[in-house]
Amino acid sequence: MTNLTRGDFEACINVLQTCFKLTDLQSKIAAILFQAYRFAEQDCCKLVSSLQICRARLLQTKIAIWVTTRQTCHKLIANYSKTEYEDNLGFEPLTSRFLNLSSYPLSQLDSGRRR
């Protein structure tokens, strides 16, 4: 066995105290990291929850826009069809066309055909 001097003993005590301090510091760091992890986990859960809510609201908005667009298109098509039908009801009778043709003298019509 080696002979230890008082200086060696004190150095050993200092090393042990430093180790205890480091262990204590390590425990404190571990506790701080654990708390940070818990807060981060809670924040992450809150973020995921918020994202799910935003996603649901976005989906509802998309559906509302789609429904509104669909209804508007149906109304426009119905109005357009109704307008087209009403315009076609006001057709010009065929007799007026015949009257326009008969307003020319027959000699003019015959000369146009002969050319």
C-alpha positions in Angstrom: 0.0 0.0 0.0 1.1 3.5 -0.8 1.4 6.1 1.8 -1.1 8.9 1.4 -0.3 12.3 2.6 -2.7 14.8 4.0 -2.5 16.7 0.7 -3.5 13.5 -1.2 -6.4 13.0 1.2 -7.6 16.6 0.7 -7.3 16.2 -3.0 -9.3 13.1 -2.9 -12.0 14.8 -0.8 -12.1 17.7 -3.3 -12.5 15.3 -6.2 -15.4 13.5 -4.4 -17.1 16.8 -3.6 -16.7 17.9 -7.3 -18.2 14.5 -8.3 -21.1 15.1 -5.9 -21.6 18.6 -7.2 -21.5 17.3 -10.8 -24.0 14.5 -9.9 -26.3 17.1 -8.3 -25.8 19.3 -11.3 -26.5 16.4 -13.6 -29.7 15.6 -11.6 -30.8 19.3 -11.9 -30.1 19.3 -15.6 -32.1 16.1 -16.0 -35.0 17.6 -14.1 -34.8 20.7 -16.2 -34.7 18.7 -19.4 -37.6 16.5 -18.2 -39.7 19.7 -17.5 -38.7 21.1 -20.8 -39.8 17.8 -22.5 -43.1 17.8 -20.6 -43.7 21.4 -21.7 -42.6 20.6 -25.3 -44.9 17.6 -25.3 -47.8 19.7 -24.0 -47.1 22.4 -26.6 -46.8 19.7 -29.3 -50.2 18.3 -28.2 -51.7 21.7 -28.2 -50.2 22.4 -31.7 -51.6 19.1 -33.0 -55.0 19.9 -31.5 -54.9 23.4 -33.1 -53.9 21.9 -36.4 -56.7 19.4 -36.3 -59.2 22.2 -35.5 -57.8 24.3 -38.4 -58.0 21.3 -40.7 -61.6 20.7 -39.8 -62.5 24.4 -40.3 -60.8 24.5 -43.6 -62.7 21.4 -44.7 -66.0 23.0 -43.6 -65.0 26.1 -45.5 -64.2 24.2 -48.7 -67.5 22.3 -48.4 -69.4 25.5 -47.9 -67.7 27.1 -50.9 -68.4 24.0 -53.0 -72.1 24.0 -52.0 -72.5 27.7 -52.7 -70.7 27.4 -56.0 -72.9 24.5 -57.0 -76.1 26.2 -56.0 -75.0 29.4 -57.9 -74.2 27.4 -61.0 -77.6 25.6 -60.9 -79.4 29.0 -60.5 -77.4 30.5 -63.4 -78.1 27.5 -65.6 -81.8 27.6 -64.7 -82.0 31.3 -65.4 -80.1 30.9 -68.7 -82.3 28.1 -69.8 -85.4 30.0 -68.9 -84.2 33.1 -70.8 -83.3 31.0 -73.8 -86.7 29.3 -73.7 -88.5 32.7 -73.5 -86.4 34.1 -76.3 -87.3 31.1 -78.5 -91.0 31.6 -77.7 -90.9 35.0 -79.4 -90.0 33.4 -82.8 -90.8 35.2 -86.0 -93.7 33.4 -87.9 -92.7 31.8 -91.2 -95.3 33.8 -93.1 -93.3 37.0 -92.7 -90.4 35.3 -94.5 -92.7 34.3 -97.3 -94.1 37.8 -97.5 -90.6 39.1 -97.9 -89.9 36.7 -100.7 -93.1 37.5 -102.5 -92.4 41.2 -102.4 -90.0 40.7 -105.3 -91.6 40.5 -108.8 -91.6 37.1 -110.3 -89.6 38.3 -113.2 -86.8 39.3 -110.9 -86.8 36.0 -109.2 -86.7 34.1 -112.5 -83.9 36.3 -113.8 -81.9 35.5 -110.7 -82.3 31.8 -111.2 -81.3 31.9 -114.8 -77.9 33.5 -114.1 
